[in-house]
Amino acid sequence: MGRYTVDLVEYDPGWPLRYEAARAELVQALGNELVVDVHHIGSTSVPGMIAKPTIDIALVVWSIEAFIANVDAVVALGYEYRPAAKFHDEHLFLRRIEGGERTHHLHVVSATCRDLDDWIEFRDVLRRSSDAVRRYSESKCALAAQHYSDRGAYVDGKTPIVEKLLAEAREGRL
């Protein structure tokens, strides 16, 4: 497995424990006055789902500016902070790399960030629908084969199936 490749593995029942440990570290490092909530998102949060073995975390904070002012506490936990790594003003991205492998993705979002509801809704759709898991897994496998050395293309390629599954869930078809 490589830092820049797309390596999918079978579900690991240890993933929720790794998330809980990371969540506890983050809350302890930042404190309740900054942290609104923390969520396990992404494929590692779905029992039985194949995934890249990287724990995706949504860290909801009261203020992105306040988080940046306290980012050294998160860097001390092993996360890489790159100021340019943000999706928009309400969504920062940090990663933890151990032994050359990505172990955690940290999505830091404000409490008003529009991305958060979709992440949680998609996770919950996958948790309750084996059909959604099957279809998403098939798509992920095909994309991983096509874009093995290009994580960006792999991630971008998942957008249509994610949007389709969310739309079907919102229409009551999943």
N, C-alpha and C positions, 0 to 999 in steps of 0.2 A: 504494500500500500504506500502511496506517495502523497506528499503534501499538495501536489497540484493535479492529481489524477482522480477519476471518479471510480471509487471502489465500493461497490455495494456488498453488504453482508447480511446474513440472516439476523433476525431480531435477537438481541441479547437482553435477558431479563435483568442484567446489571445496569442497564441504561437509566432506569428511573432512580436507582441509588446514586449513580454518578450525578444526575441532575440535582437530587436533593442535597448532596454534599456541596455542589457548586452554589446552589441557592443559598444555603446557610452561610457559606463564605462571603458571598456578595452582600447579604443583608448585614452580617456582622461588620464587614469592612465599611459599608456606606451608611448604615443606620436607618432607622425607621423614619427619620425626618426627611430623608431624601427619597427612599424607596416607597413607591405606592404599592407595587405588586410584582411578583415574579411568576412566569409561566414556562412550563416545559412545552415547547412547540416542535414542529418538524416531525420527521418520520420516526425518530428515536422515541417519541412520546406516544407512539401507537403500538400497543402490544401486537406482536406477530408481523409487523411491517418490516420489509427489507429496507436497509438504509445505509448511507455512509455512516461509519461509526463516529459521528461527531454530534455532540449534544447541543441542540439549538435551544437557546434561552432568550425569552423576551423579558427584559428588565424594564419595568415601567417606573419612571421617575417623575417627580413633581416638575422638574426643570432641567432641560438639557444643559443649560449654562451652569447650573449648580453641579450637575454630574461632571462636566468638564473641569470645573474647579476642584473636584475631588477625585479626578481620574487616577492620580497616583496610587490611591488605595486599591484600585482594580488592577493596575499595572503590577503592583506588588504581589497579586495573586497569580501572575503569569499571563495576563491578557496583553496583547499588543494593541496599543492605541495609535492609530494613524489618523490625524485630523482630516485628511482628505477622504477617508473611508466612511462616507455617509451617503445615504440614499436621498435624503432631503433634510431640512432643518429640524425635523422632529424624529429622525431615525439615524442613529450612529451604529456603526458595525465594528466590533472588536473580535479578535480571535485568540485562542490559546493554542499554542503549539508545544508539544512535548515529544522529545525524541524524534523530531522531524515530521511528526504527524499532527494534523489538526485534531484537537480533542473536543474543543468547545467553540461554538459561535455565539457571540453575545450581541443581541439586537437591543440597543438601548433606545427606548422611545418615551416620548412625553405621554402623559395621561390622555391627551387629546389626539394622539397619532391615529390617523385613519387606517393604518396597516394592521393594528393590533386585533381589531374585531374579526377581520378576515382570517388571520392566522389561527385564532382560537376556534372560529367556526369551522375552518377546514380540518383542524385536528379532531374536533368533535364529530364531524361527518365521517372521517376515517375510523374513529373509535366505534361508531355504531353501525357502519355498513361494510360488510365483507365484500360486497360487489364493488364499492368505491376503492377498497384496499386492493382488490384484484386488478382493477383497471389502472389505478395509479401505479402499482408495482410493474405491470406490463409496460407502461409508458416509460417509467424510470429505467427499466432494464434496456429497452430499445435505445433510449437516449444515452445511457452510459456506454453502450457498445459503439454508438455513433460518435460520441464526444468524450472518449475516455481520457484524453489529455487536455481537455478544455472545460474546466469547471464552469466557466461563465456561460458557455454555449449550452451545457447541460442544464444549468439552473434556468436560463432563459427559455429553453425548450420545454420545461415543465409548465410554463404559464398557461398554455391552452387547455391542458387537461385539468389543471387546478380550477381555472375559471369555469370549465364545463361542469365539473363535479359540484362546485359551489352553486352554480345556477340550478342544477337539477335538485340539489338539496333545498334551495330556497323555494323551488316550485313544488316541493313535497314529493319528488320522485325518488329520493334516496332516504 
